[in-house]
């Protein structure tokens, strides 16, 4: 089978429905949610418009995310149209993340600090996306700051759960992400994405381990035989 390596614009990626990625669709995990365009309300809130309780909640979330150095967990991914997938996720902040999907989903996602690699193991195809144009960039950026180029879509606290919905104003078509925490103690439980068709995807973390040692080779992809200039330079 001929190997292909492509660098594809975000808008074209929205049309890729046959391969796997960060959102479940049609019973598989599909690439569009890498750039899922959440149909978020237009009343994004600056920090000055938030209540004191909301500002306090954001400060706690900010501290929690900045204190994460590494994380390793199983994940379960479900979508509102019946899609389902499982796998392992590895995070090494700043900038590095890996999603390794279990069979039969033939997908590997690697963020290496600059780009997000989407690799189809069956087709031997690779797609690259600038990391800062993906919804999950917020989780692994060097410093998480809610007053720094972030649109706050919503904050909700209820029944021991804290939900924070965010969007990057510089890439409005990059999508929004909702971080869901259990409270007291504060722990990241899952994140949610919504694609332009209204399909909601949830990625839930199972038994996350923080602060452990993670092999740096997990965030390299030279062994995947990704042959193009951008791949060779990394």
C-alpha positions as a printed Julia matrix, in Angstrom:
234×3 Matrix{Float64}:
   0.0    0.0    0.0
   1.38   3.41  -0.89
   2.17   5.62   2.07
   0.88   9.16   2.0
   1.75  12.09   4.2
  -0.36  15.23   3.96
  -0.51  18.68   5.5
  -4.19  19.58   5.28
  -5.96  22.86   6.14
  -8.39  22.83   9.04
 -11.46  23.35   6.84
 -10.59  20.31   4.76
  -9.98  18.29   7.89
 -13.57  18.97   8.91
 -14.61  16.83   5.95
 -12.52  13.8    6.88
 -15.03  11.3    8.19
 -13.54   7.93   7.32
 -10.58   7.92   9.7
 -10.27   8.25  13.45
  -9.44  11.22  15.69
 -10.69  12.99  18.79
 -14.46  12.6   18.34
 -16.67   9.59  17.79
 -18.97   9.59  14.79
 -20.68   6.87  12.84
 -19.44   4.3   15.34
 -15.81   5.3   14.72
 -13.59   8.07  16.01
 -13.33  10.76  13.34
 -10.91  13.54  12.52
 -13.38  16.48  12.35
 -13.43  16.99  16.09
  -9.75  17.84  16.06
 -11.1   21.23  14.99
 -14.68  20.84  16.27
 -16.51  24.14  15.95
 -18.54  24.44  19.09
 -21.64  26.5   18.41
 -20.93  28.53  21.51
 -23.0   31.51  22.58
 -21.67  34.9   21.61
 -21.64  36.3   25.15
 -18.07  35.34  26.02
 -17.25  36.75  29.43
 -14.16  38.8   30.27
 -12.86  38.26  33.78
 -14.27  41.61  34.88
 -17.8   40.42  34.08
 -17.58  37.35  36.29
 -18.89  37.05  39.81
 -16.4   36.74  42.69
 -17.3   33.04  43.02
 -16.62  32.46  39.33
 -13.27  34.28  39.52
 -12.35  32.11  42.53
 -13.32  28.95  40.66
 -11.22  29.96  37.66
  -8.24  30.68  39.89
  -8.46  27.2   41.39
  -8.68  25.59  37.94
  -5.75  27.68  36.75
  -3.58  26.56  39.67
  -4.59  22.92  39.19
  -3.71  22.87  35.48
  -0.42  24.71  35.98
   0.57  22.23  38.7
   0.26  19.31  36.25
   3.68  18.25  35.02
   2.77  14.81  33.69
  -0.37  12.71  33.52
  -1.06   9.16  32.39
  -4.54   7.65  32.2
  -6.88   5.37  30.37
  -9.64   7.18  28.53
 -13.13   6.33  27.35
 -14.52   8.32  24.44
 -18.21   8.44  23.61
 -20.33  10.51  21.28
 -24.0   11.43  21.1
 -24.41   9.44  17.87
 -23.28   6.16  19.45
 -19.55   6.26  18.74
 -17.27   4.58  21.27
 -13.51   4.15  21.68
 -10.95   3.51  24.41
  -7.24   3.97  24.76
  -4.39   5.51  26.75
  -3.44   9.16  27.05
  -0.07  10.57  28.09
   0.62  14.24  28.9
   3.98  15.88  29.51
   3.58  19.63  29.9
   4.28  21.86  28.24
   3.25  20.9   24.75
   3.33  17.1   24.65
   0.36  14.75  24.51
  -0.29  11.3   23.05
  -3.56   9.46  22.45
  -3.05   5.78  21.67
  -6.38   4.24  20.65
  -7.12   0.57  21.27
  -8.07  -1.68  18.32
 -10.17  -1.66  16.28
  -9.66   2.13  16.1
  -6.44   2.47  14.06
  -5.45   5.91  15.32
  -2.49   7.54  17.0
  -2.38  11.24  17.93
   0.88  12.88  19.02
   1.4   16.49  20.06
   5.11  17.26  20.15
   5.07  20.91  21.22
   4.61  22.36  17.73
   2.26  20.16  15.74
  -0.44  17.58  16.26
   0.15  14.41  14.25
  -2.93  12.41  13.29
  -1.8    8.98  12.1
  -3.95   6.27  10.54
  -2.2    2.98  11.26
  -4.12   1.05   8.61
  -3.76   3.52   5.74
  -0.28   4.67   6.81
  -1.47   8.24   6.35
  -0.41  11.19   8.46
  -1.99  14.61   8.84
  -0.37  17.54  10.61
  -2.16  20.42  12.33
  -0.6   23.39  14.15
  -0.96  22.5   17.81
  -2.2   25.93  18.86
  -5.14  25.6   16.46
  -6.59  22.6   18.28
  -9.04  22.76  21.2
  -6.81  20.79  23.56
  -3.89  23.19  23.19
  -5.2   24.97  26.26
  -4.48  21.93  28.44
  -0.81  21.65  27.52
   0.31  25.22  26.9
   3.26  26.41  28.95
   1.2   28.6   31.28
  -2.55  28.43  31.71
  -3.95  31.94  32.2
  -7.6   32.84  31.9
  -6.8   36.52  31.4
  -4.5   35.83  28.46
  -6.16  35.51  25.05
  -8.94  33.16  26.16
 -12.68  33.55  25.69
 -14.63  32.22  28.67
 -17.82  30.78  27.22
 -19.33  29.64  30.51
 -18.74  28.58  34.11
 -21.08  26.26  35.97
 -20.88  24.87  39.5
 -23.41  22.31  40.67
 -23.56  19.05  42.66
 -19.82  18.87  43.24
 -18.98  19.43  39.57
 -17.26  22.43  38.01
 -17.55  23.04  34.26
 -15.43  25.63  32.44
 -16.0   26.27  28.72
 -13.21  28.04  26.83
 -12.38  29.21  23.33
  -9.32  30.76  21.7
 -10.42  34.11  20.21
  -7.58  34.06  17.68
  -8.85  30.82  16.11
 -12.65  30.97  16.38
 -12.98  28.03  13.98
 -10.63  25.98  16.17
 -13.51  25.03  18.42
 -14.34  25.33  22.1
 -13.64  22.84  24.83
 -15.44  22.31  28.12
 -13.3   21.06  30.98
 -15.24  19.11  33.59
 -13.85  18.77  37.12
 -14.99  17.04  40.25
 -14.64  19.43  43.14
 -13.11  19.26  46.62
 -10.59  18.05  45.83
 -10.41  19.53  42.36
  -9.68  16.83  39.76
  -9.98  16.87  35.97
 -12.58  14.27  35.05
 -13.23  14.79  31.34
 -13.51  17.25  28.47
 -16.28  17.74  25.95
 -16.35  18.88  22.32
 -19.24  19.67  19.96
 -18.84  19.53  16.19
 -20.66  21.73  13.62
 -23.36  19.05  13.19
 -24.11  19.18  16.91
 -22.49  15.81  17.7
 -21.19  15.92  21.25
 -18.08  13.97  22.22
 -16.9   13.26  25.74
 -13.44  12.02  26.67
 -13.44  10.71  30.24
 -10.25  10.0   32.16
  -9.98   6.71  34.08
  -7.58   6.42  37.03
  -5.29   9.32  36.07
  -1.79   9.32  37.58
  -0.1   12.7   37.99
   3.58  13.51  38.35
   5.02  10.21  37.17
   7.91   9.69  34.77
   6.86   9.38  31.12
   9.18   8.13  28.4
   9.96  11.03  26.06
  10.04   8.64  23.1
   6.24   8.43  23.28
   6.07  11.89  21.72
   8.35  11.09  18.78
   7.06   9.72  15.49
  10.16   8.93  13.47
   9.43   5.21  13.76
   6.07   5.75  12.04
   7.85   6.29   8.73
   6.31   9.69   8.22
   8.32  10.86   5.26
   8.12  14.55   4.47
  10.2   17.61   5.25
   8.27  18.57   8.35
   8.44  15.05   9.71
  12.2   14.74   9.12
  12.9   18.03  10.83
  11.5   16.74  14.12
